[in-house]
Amino acid sequence: MAKSKLHEYCLNEVMEIRLVASMFLVWQGLSCSAPITTEAEATSKALKGSFEMLEARVEGDALVLRIKYRSQGQDDFMLLSSGAPTKSLPRQVLLELHHNGSSNLSKSIVTEVKSFNLIPYRDPGNDVVHIRIKGLAEVLVYRYTQ
């Protein structure tokens, strides 16, 4: 009988230790420490938020953007397609503006007008394309003659 009581006591102690260990691990997972990010992720986030589109319009075959950004010395903006045009009519093209510069953000804030060629985004079977720019709610209409 004493052996059985000892066995039961040991089982209870082991269960209590497991419970405490589990609670500790859960508490560690829920701690308020900052998430770990790599240098590349931090740089990407800093550059991503380094400009703001103030205005967007289509003038002839050009997309004209008024942009406010932190100047990084050698600033370069690229307009990139974010995938294939939709099959709907009129076609819709999703574009994204990228700001390329050094990772050292300066305090110099610049407002500038940039122009981008829209001819590569034309639909050969139609005379209109809807332009969607990532981060911009409004849809721009690009009309042209074939």
C-alpha positions as CSV (number, residue, x, y, z in Angstrom):
1,M,0.0,0.0,0.0
2,A,2.8,2.4,0.8
3,K,4.4,1.7,-2.6
4,S,1.1,2.7,-4.3
5,K,0.9,5.9,-2.3
6,L,4.5,6.8,-3.2
7,H,3.7,6.1,-6.9
8,E,0.6,8.3,-6.8
9,Y,2.5,11.1,-5.0
10,C,5.3,11.0,-7.7
11,L,2.7,11.0,-10.5
12,N,1.1,14.1,-9.0
13,E,4.5,15.9,-8.6
14,V,5.4,15.1,-12.2
15,M,2.0,16.4,-13.4
16,E,2.5,19.6,-11.3
17,I,5.9,20.1,-12.8
18,R,4.6,19.7,-16.3
19,L,1.8,22.1,-15.6
20,V,4.2,24.8,-14.3
21,A,6.6,24.2,-17.2
22,S,3.7,24.6,-19.7
23,M,2.4,27.8,-18.1
24,F,5.9,29.2,-18.2
25,L,6.3,28.4,-21.9
26,V,2.9,30.0,-22.7
27,W,3.8,33.1,-20.6
28,Q,7.1,33.4,-22.5
29,G,5.1,33.3,-25.8
30,L,2.7,36.0,-24.6
31,S,5.4,38.3,-23.3
32,C,5.5,41.9,-24.5
33,S,8.9,41.8,-26.1
34,A,9.4,43.4,-29.5
35,P,9.2,41.1,-32.5
36,I,12.6,40.2,-34.0
37,T,13.1,41.7,-37.5
38,T,16.0,41.4,-39.8
39,E,18.0,44.3,-41.1
40,A,16.5,43.8,-44.6
41,E,12.9,43.9,-43.2
42,A,13.6,47.1,-41.3
43,T,15.2,48.7,-44.3
44,S,12.3,47.6,-46.5
45,K,9.7,49.1,-44.1
46,A,11.7,52.3,-43.8
47,L,11.9,52.8,-47.6
48,K,8.3,51.7,-48.2
49,G,7.0,54.6,-46.0
50,S,9.5,57.1,-47.4
51,F,7.1,58.8,-49.8
52,E,3.5,59.9,-50.1
53,M,1.4,60.3,-53.3
54,L,-0.3,63.6,-53.1
55,E,-1.9,63.7,-56.6
56,A,-2.2,61.3,-59.6
57,R,-3.6,62.1,-63.0
58,V,-3.3,61.0,-66.6
59,E,-2.1,63.6,-69.2
60,G,-1.9,62.2,-72.7
61,D,0.3,59.2,-72.6
62,A,1.8,60.1,-69.2
63,L,1.0,59.3,-65.6
64,V,1.7,62.4,-63.6
65,L,2.3,62.0,-59.9
66,R,2.9,64.7,-57.3
67,I,5.0,63.0,-54.6
68,K,6.3,64.1,-51.2
69,Y,9.3,62.1,-50.0
70,R,12.4,62.2,-47.8
71,S,15.3,63.0,-50.1
72,Q,18.1,60.4,-49.9
73,G,20.5,62.2,-52.2
74,Q,20.2,60.0,-55.3
75,D,16.4,59.4,-55.4
76,D,14.9,57.2,-58.2
77,F,11.3,56.3,-58.6
78,M,10.1,53.4,-60.7
79,L,6.6,52.5,-61.8
80,L,6.2,48.7,-61.9
81,S,3.4,46.5,-63.0
82,S,2.0,44.4,-60.1
83,G,0.8,41.6,-62.4
84,A,-1.0,40.9,-65.7
85,P,-3.8,43.2,-66.8
86,T,-7.3,42.0,-66.0
87,K,-9.4,40.3,-68.7
88,S,-12.3,42.6,-68.0
89,L,-13.2,45.4,-70.4
90,P,-11.9,47.9,-70.2
91,R,-8.6,46.3,-69.0
92,Q,-7.3,47.3,-65.6
93,V,-3.6,47.6,-64.9
94,L,-2.3,47.5,-61.3
95,L,0.8,49.6,-60.9
96,E,3.1,50.2,-57.9
97,L,5.5,53.1,-57.3
98,H,8.9,52.2,-55.8
99,H,11.3,54.6,-54.3
100,N,14.9,53.5,-54.6
101,G,17.5,55.3,-52.6
102,S,20.0,54.7,-49.8
103,S,18.7,53.3,-46.5
104,N,19.9,56.5,-44.7
105,L,16.7,58.5,-44.4
106,S,17.4,62.3,-44.3
107,K,15.3,65.0,-42.8
108,S,15.0,66.9,-46.1
109,I,11.4,66.6,-47.4
110,V,10.8,67.2,-51.1
111,T,7.6,67.6,-53.0
112,E,8.1,66.9,-56.7
113,V,6.1,66.1,-59.8
114,K,7.2,62.9,-61.6
115,S,6.0,61.7,-65.0
116,F,5.8,58.0,-66.2
117,N,5.2,56.7,-69.7
118,L,1.9,54.7,-70.0
119,I,2.3,53.5,-73.6
120,P,3.6,50.1,-72.5
121,Y,0.3,49.5,-70.7
122,R,-2.0,50.0,-73.7
123,D,-4.6,47.4,-74.7
124,P,-4.2,46.7,-78.4
125,G,-7.8,45.8,-78.8
126,N,-9.3,48.8,-77.0
127,D,-8.7,52.6,-76.7
128,V,-9.0,52.8,-72.9
129,V,-7.3,51.3,-69.9
130,H,-8.2,51.7,-66.2
131,I,-5.0,52.4,-64.2
132,R,-5.0,51.4,-60.5
133,I,-2.1,52.5,-58.4
134,K,-1.3,50.5,-55.2
135,G,-2.1,52.7,-52.2
136,L,-4.4,55.0,-54.2
137,A,-8.2,54.5,-54.0
138,E,-9.1,56.3,-57.2
139,V,-9.1,54.6,-60.6
140,L,-7.5,56.7,-63.4
141,V,-8.7,56.4,-66.9
142,Y,-6.1,56.3,-69.7
143,R,-7.7,57.0,-73.1
144,Y,-5.6,56.9,-76.3
145,T,-6.0,56.6,-80.1
146,Q,-4.9,53.4,-81.8
